Amino acid sequence: GQNIDQPTEMTATEGAIVQINCTYQTSGFNGLFWYQQHAGEAPTFLSYNVLDGLEEKGRFSSFLSRSKGYSYLLLKELQMKDSASYLCAVRAPNYGQNFVFGPGTRLSVLP
Amino acid sequence: DADVTQTPRNRITKTGKRIMLECSQTKGHDRMYWYRQDPGLGLRLIYYSFDVKDINKGEISDGYSVSRQAQAKFSLSLESAIPNQTALYFCATSEKTSGMETQYFGPGTRLLVL
C-alpha cells in the first residue's frame, strides 16, 4: 500500500524558521515533491528531490533521506503569505507511475 | 490566460443527478488527471490518462467515469451523484520527461451534492 504522513497543523511566527516533516512508505520511489496550497486554491509546485540531500531554492529548502523514507520542507524568514497547506507527494513507479499525496500540513504564520 | 482551466468552478446538485466536470489545458501535455480533495485526506486520484487513447482507474474510481475527448480535454462524470461525492475536484496535467515530472493543477471545482 501507499502511505504518507505529515503533521496536520503547525504554527510559527513571522520571521522565524519552520520545518515540516513527511514520512512515506510507497511501492517504489521515483521522486518526492512538495506543493503549496492556499485555502481554496490549486496546489503549486515548490520543490523536488530524487537523490538524498538538501535542495535549496531561496527561502525554501527540501531534504530527502530515501533509506529512512523521510523528507522535510524548511521555510526560512517566514512571511504572512506563507500561511497555507503544504503537501508532500511521492511518485511511485508501482502505482502506475502516479503521485501519492500526503494529507497536507496547514501552516499558520502569526505576526 | 490560465494553462489549466476547469468548468464549472462551483456546482450544487441533487442526489441522483448526472453531472459533468470539464478540464481543458493549453500546456500541450499528454498526461491528465482527476483528483478529489477532502479535509484531512489529501488529494486522491480518481482517473488518469497518459494519452488520448489511454484511460486508467485511480484509487477511488467507483461512481465516476471519464472521457478524453482530445489531448487538451479530459472530462469527469458523476453518473448518479451522491452526498459523499461532495468535495473539491482538481484536474492536473503533466508531461512525460526523463527526469522530474511536475504536475500543474487547475483552479478546482467545488461540488456540493444535496
Chai-1 contact restraints between the chains, C-beta under 6 A:
chainA,res_idxA,chainB,res_idxB,connection_type,confidence,min_distance_angstrom,max_distance_angstrom,comment,restraint_id
A,A42,B,F105,contact,1.0,0.0,6.0,A-B,restraint_1
A,A42,B,P107,contact,1.0,0.0,6.0,A-B,restraint_2
A,A42,B,G108,contact,1.0,0.0,6.0,A-B,restraint_3
A,P43,B,F105,contact,1.0,0.0,6.0,A-B,restraint_4
A,F45,B,T102,contact,1.0,0.0,6.0,A-B,restraint_5
A,Y48,B,M100,contact,1.0,0.0,6.0,A-B,restraint_6
A,N98,B,L45,contact,1.0,0.0,6.0,A-B,restraint_7
A,F101,B,G42,contact,1.0,0.0,6.0,A-B,restraint_8
A,F101,B,L43,contact,1.0,0.0,6.0,A-B,restraint_9
A,G102,B,G42,contact,1.0,0.0,6.0,A-B,restraint_10
A,P103,B,G40,contact,1.0,0.0,6.0,A-B,restraint_11
A,P103,B,G42,contact,1.0,0.0,6.0,A-B,restraint_12
A,G104,B,G42,contact,1.0,0.0,6.0,A-B,restraint_13
